Amino acid sequence: MATEHPDAPQQFGMRLSAEIMERVSAIQQFRQSNDQSTTLSSIVEDAIEVYYEDLVESGEIQDEL
């Protein structure tokens, strides 16, 4: 999916490696099979949320939300 659209990362003003785009495609395929949004922005939002929660749980940062 994402790897089929080489301009997708540039649309968001970022350059992602081919390896990362392959991972994004795998995530998109999984999300599509579960009727979830497959947009790059929705995947990035979810990834940031998970990373943030991990940092809070490990005590690296304090939850300020």
RODO-2510 file (C-alpha; in nm, 4 decimals, decimal comma):
residues 65
     n   res          X          Y          Z
     1     m     0,0000     0,0000     0,0000
     2     a     0,2333     0,2781     0,1171
     3     t     0,5197     0,1304    -0,0799
     4     e     0,2995     0,1466    -0,3887
     5     h     0,2787     0,5263    -0,3539
     6     p     0,6334     0,6646    -0,3560
     7     d     0,5151     1,0237    -0,3026
     8     a     0,3167     0,9469     0,0140
     9     p     0,5906     1,0357     0,2662
    10     q     0,6740     1,3574     0,0805
    11     q     0,3105     1,4669     0,1062
    12     f     0,3665     1,4913     0,4799
    13     g     0,7020     1,6660     0,4421
    14     m     0,9067     1,3694     0,5595
    15     r     1,1330     1,1185     0,3970
    16     l     1,0992     0,7599     0,5104
    17     s     1,3321     0,4777     0,4195
    18     a     1,2158     0,1897     0,2048
    19     e     1,2336    -0,0359     0,5116
    20     i     0,9994     0,1898     0,7085
    21     m     0,7608     0,2180     0,4145
    22     e     0,7478    -0,1632     0,3988
    23     r     0,6533    -0,1654     0,7670
    24     v     0,3882     0,0989     0,7049
    25     s     0,2465    -0,1172     0,4261
    26     a     0,2288    -0,4189     0,6575
    27     i     0,0509    -0,2086     0,9206
    28     q    -0,1885    -0,0757     0,6550
    29     q    -0,2749    -0,4265     0,5409
    30     f    -0,3465    -0,5312     0,9004
    31     r    -0,5539    -0,2196     0,9673
    32     q    -0,7472    -0,2640     0,6432
    33     s    -0,8432    -0,6185     0,7446
    34     n    -0,9758    -0,4762     1,0735
    35     d    -1,1675    -0,1864     0,9148
    36     q    -0,9322     0,0733     1,0632
    37     s    -0,7991     0,3833     0,8924
    38     t    -0,4972     0,3114     0,6739
    39     t    -0,3758     0,6690     0,6305
    40     l    -0,0172     0,7473     0,7184
    41     s    -0,1343     1,0161     0,9594
    42     s    -0,3547     0,7720     1,1539
    43     i    -0,0667     0,5247     1,1800
    44     v     0,1709     0,7984     1,2987
    45     e    -0,0835     0,9202     1,5563
    46     d    -0,1257     0,5677     1,6951
    47     a     0,2510     0,5099     1,7005
    48     i     0,3105     0,8346     1,8891
    49     e     0,0385     0,7464     2,1398
    50     v     0,1905     0,4023     2,2033
    51     y     0,5428     0,5460     2,2363
    52     y     0,4194     0,8196     2,4698
    53     e     0,2405     0,5658     2,6903
    54     d     0,5559     0,3498     2,7010
    55     l     0,7647     0,6488     2,8115
    56     v     0,5111     0,7377     3,0826
    57     e     0,4927     0,3780     3,2072
    58     s     0,8725     0,3478     3,2225
    59     g     0,8968     0,6767     3,4132
    60     e     1,0994     0,8488     3,1409
    61     i     0,8442     1,1296     3,1160
    62     q     0,5462     1,2434     3,3211
    63     d     0,1989     1,2358     3,1763
    64     e     0,0942     1,5947     3,1346
    65     l    -0,2233     1,5327     2,9354
***
